[in-house]
Amino acid sequence: MSRDFYLDVAQGNIAKHSLIHKFGRNSSVGTSFAPVCDGGVYPTPTTAVSLEFISNDAADALDDTGMHEITIVGLDANWAEQTVVVAAHATNGTTAVAITGTWLRVYRAYVSKSGTYASASSGSHVGQITIRVASGGATYAVISNTDFPRAQTECGAYTVPLGHTAYVLGAIVNIDSNKTADVLFFQRPFANDVSSSYNGTMRTVFELGSIAGGEEAVEPKSPMGPFVGPCDLGFLGKVSATTGEIDVDFELLLIQD
């Protein structure tokens, strides 16, 4: 496809087509494979769950300088994409707030309102914001404040919604300069087949083995796919010793069937 085609898609000029930009970071990958996502998690339950969010700093509240609202994007109980906007707690960011609906996947969340006009010295939230199963359950996503508030999940995974097909246009992987890493890009088609024997086997799409620190680009001659929804896509990584950071960036063309 020409650059003009993708520009037309980005501008919304081609019906039922969109571009998805995903990026992920795991700053403490160990010697076993883990998702390249902040917090090292990308839960893939077989039944939808109720979620909540919480900060580890009280200032992420409506009456203070931190986060005032977050937006969560993922899949509902029918494997359709949903976007939910939720206000922060009125007075105390360390009090959990319920997220509307039930969720099979969460692949993006971001701070959408803040009590601070952000700058290079002061971000849009104060603490680490955790999205988790209701009543203090398992972590689903993290909005990090490591060295600077990110205001956005960095999740190197995505799940193609039901009724859509995705194609991978390319990817970039970065590894800590003093580390060697193995990185897998996986797919799990038929994610909605939740009874054994499962048709939705988890399969490697491509592998980058023994990458010495630095950047590795994946530039296919033609888009990789099709990946028919619902289909989990994402990166797993591990380093050769102790822990290290892995970052990924990838582009998808999404077509509504």
C-alpha positions as a printed Julia matrix, in Angstrom:
257×3 Matrix{Float64}:
   0.0     0.0    0.0
   1.14    3.57  -0.66
   1.82    6.14   2.03
  -1.24    8.0    0.72
  -3.45    5.0    1.54
  -2.34    4.95   5.19
  -2.7     8.73   5.43
  -6.26    8.4    4.12
  -6.94    5.7    6.72
  -5.5     7.87   9.5
  -7.69   10.77   8.39
 -10.8     8.59   8.43
 -11.31    8.77   4.67
 -11.59    5.01   4.1
 -14.67    3.38   5.58
 -14.22    0.56   8.09
 -10.42    1.0    8.19
  -8.32    2.37  11.06
  -4.72    2.36  12.26
  -3.78    1.14  15.73
  -0.5     2.28  17.28
   0.59    0.18  20.25
   3.7     0.49  22.39
   4.85   -1.3   25.5
   7.53   -1.24  28.15
   8.61   -3.65  30.83
  11.42   -2.13  32.89
  12.12   -5.28  34.91
  11.95   -8.26  32.57
  13.54  -11.32  34.15
  14.93  -14.57  32.77
  11.47  -16.07  32.09
   9.14  -14.84  29.38
   6.78  -12.06  30.51
   4.48   -9.6   28.7
   6.2    -6.42  27.51
   3.76   -4.23  29.45
   4.12   -1.98  32.47
   3.54   -4.23  35.46
   4.49   -7.28  33.37
   0.85   -8.35  32.9
  -1.75   -8.71  30.15
  -4.56  -10.79  31.67
  -6.64  -12.88  29.26
  -9.58  -14.29  31.27
 -12.27  -16.48  29.72
 -15.12  -14.65  31.48
 -15.63  -10.9   31.86
 -14.74   -9.33  35.22
 -15.55   -6.14  37.11
 -12.65   -3.7   37.52
 -11.61   -0.72  39.63
  -8.7     1.72  39.67
  -6.61    3.16  42.47
  -3.55    5.39  42.87
  -0.8     5.05  45.45
  -0.95    8.82  46.04
  -3.87   10.7   47.61
  -3.3    13.7   45.29
  -4.82   11.78  42.35
  -8.28   13.04  43.34
 -10.81   15.57  42.09
  -9.94   18.1   44.81
  -6.17   17.93  44.24
  -3.37   18.4   41.69
  -3.17   14.9   40.23
  -5.34   12.76  37.97
  -9.0    13.83  37.74
 -10.23   11.27  35.2
  -9.08    8.19  33.32
 -10.27    6.6   30.09
 -10.15    2.81  29.73
 -10.3     0.94  26.4
 -10.71   -2.8   25.96
 -13.22   -5.54  25.23
 -16.58   -6.14  26.88
 -18.26   -9.47  27.65
 -19.22   -9.84  23.95
 -15.65   -9.29  22.66
 -16.64   -5.85  21.33
 -14.5    -2.78  21.99
 -15.71   -0.49  24.74
 -14.38    2.82  26.02
 -15.29    3.97  29.52
 -14.48    7.31  31.15
 -14.38    7.4   34.97
 -13.79   10.33  37.34
 -11.22   10.07  40.12
 -12.24    9.79  43.75
 -13.56   13.08  45.12
 -10.95   13.52  47.86
  -8.5    10.61  48.08
  -6.71    8.91  45.19
  -5.8     5.93  47.37
  -9.49    4.96  47.56
 -10.5     2.55  44.81
 -13.1     3.68  42.22
 -15.3     1.22  40.31
 -15.07    1.09  36.5
 -18.37    0.74  34.65
 -19.13   -2.51  32.8
 -17.35   -5.84  32.72
 -14.13   -6.59  30.88
 -12.43   -9.43  29.03
  -9.42   -7.34  28.02
  -7.88   -3.94  28.82
  -5.28   -2.84  26.26
  -5.22    0.91  26.76
  -5.87    3.4   29.58
  -4.84    7.01  29.98
  -5.29   10.07  32.15
  -7.89   12.2   30.35
  -8.28   15.04  32.89
  -5.83   16.42  35.42
  -5.61   19.02  38.15
  -2.25   20.21  36.77
  -1.39   22.01  33.55
   1.4    19.56  32.82
   4.97   20.49  31.94
   8.4    18.89  31.76
   8.68   19.27  35.52
   5.16   18.31  36.58
   3.09   15.54  35.0
  -0.65   14.9   34.78
  -0.8    12.51  37.72
   1.15   12.04  40.94
   1.12    8.36  41.86
   1.13    5.03  40.06
  -2.39    4.21  38.91
  -3.39    0.55  38.95
  -6.38   -0.98  37.18
  -7.31   -4.2   38.93
 -10.11   -6.69  39.54
 -12.76   -5.25  41.87
 -12.21   -5.54  45.62
  -8.43   -5.45  45.39
  -7.94   -8.3   42.92
  -5.34   -9.04  40.24
  -3.69   -6.18  38.35
  -4.91   -5.63  34.78
  -2.89   -2.56  33.77
  -0.59    0.1   35.22
  -0.15    3.79  34.44
   3.39    4.3   35.68
   5.04    7.27  37.38
   8.54    5.81  37.23
  10.93    8.81  36.91
   8.06   10.8   35.31
   4.28   10.32  35.2
   3.49    8.52  31.92
  -0.31    9.27  31.97
  -0.74    6.3   29.62
  -0.46    2.54  29.9
   2.49    1.15  27.97
   1.07   -2.2   26.9
   2.78   -4.17  24.14
  -0.36   -6.23  23.48
  -3.71   -5.85  21.76
  -6.79   -7.98  21.21
  -8.56   -7.69  17.86
 -12.29   -7.19  18.56
 -14.92   -9.57  17.23
 -16.01   -8.55  13.75
 -12.63   -7.06  12.84
  -9.46   -8.26  11.13
  -5.98   -6.88  11.82
  -2.72   -6.81   9.87
   0.68   -6.06  11.44
   2.5    -3.38   9.45
   5.78   -3.4   11.37
   7.44   -3.37  14.76
  10.46   -2.01  16.62
  12.05   -3.67  19.65
  14.56   -1.98  21.97
  16.72   -3.81  24.52
  18.81   -2.53  27.44
  22.3    -1.67  26.15
  24.07   -4.18  28.43
  21.59   -7.06  28.01
  20.85   -9.87  25.6
  17.19  -10.71  25.13
  14.78  -13.07  23.39
  11.49  -11.6   22.19
   8.42  -13.38  20.82
   5.45  -11.87  19.04
   2.48  -14.14  19.59
  -1.07  -14.62  18.41
  -4.0   -16.44  19.96
  -6.83  -16.69  17.41
 -10.29  -17.88  18.48
  -9.83  -16.15  21.83
 -13.57  -16.6   22.41
 -13.27  -20.4   22.31
 -13.13  -20.91  26.07
 -13.87  -24.65  26.32
 -11.34  -27.5   26.05
 -10.14  -28.61  23.56
  -9.26  -25.02  22.67
  -8.99  -23.9   19.05
  -7.3   -20.75  20.32
  -3.76  -22.01  20.65
  -1.05  -19.45  21.42
   1.35  -19.39  18.48
   4.51  -17.46  17.64
   4.21  -15.09  14.68
   7.9   -14.11  14.71
  10.86  -14.41  17.07
  13.89  -12.24  17.69
  16.49  -14.35  19.45
  19.62  -13.32  21.36
  19.27   -9.62  20.57
  22.21   -7.68  21.92
  21.28   -4.35  23.49
  19.91   -1.84  21.03
  17.15   -1.61  18.44
  15.77   -4.26  16.11
  13.2    -3.41  13.43
  10.71   -5.81  11.86
   9.73   -4.53   8.42
   7.72   -7.14   6.52
   7.53   -6.87   2.74
   3.76   -7.13   3.08
   1.47   -6.77   6.11
   1.43   -9.82   8.39
  -1.93  -11.46   8.89
  -4.82  -11.74   8.67
  -5.53  -11.89  12.41
  -9.28  -12.41  12.69
 -10.94  -11.2   15.88
 -11.2   -11.96  18.6
  -7.47  -12.57  18.49
  -4.85  -11.76  21.13
  -1.62  -10.23  19.8
   1.42   -9.16  21.77
   5.04   -9.42  22.83
   6.74  -11.63  25.4
  10.35  -11.06  26.37
  13.13  -12.32  28.62
  16.74  -11.33  29.27
  19.78  -13.55  29.67
  20.57  -12.6   33.29
  19.12  -10.67  36.25
  16.62   -8.09  34.9
  16.51   -5.51  32.12
  14.19   -3.27  30.14
  12.49   -4.2   26.88
  10.45   -1.7   24.84
   8.27   -2.45  21.82
   6.37   -0.37  19.29
   4.07   -1.76  16.58
   1.44   -0.67  14.06
  -1.75   -2.45  13.02
  -4.19   -1.92  10.19
  -7.67   -2.75  11.55
 -10.54   -3.51   9.18
 -14.15   -3.92  10.21
 -15.51   -7.08   8.59
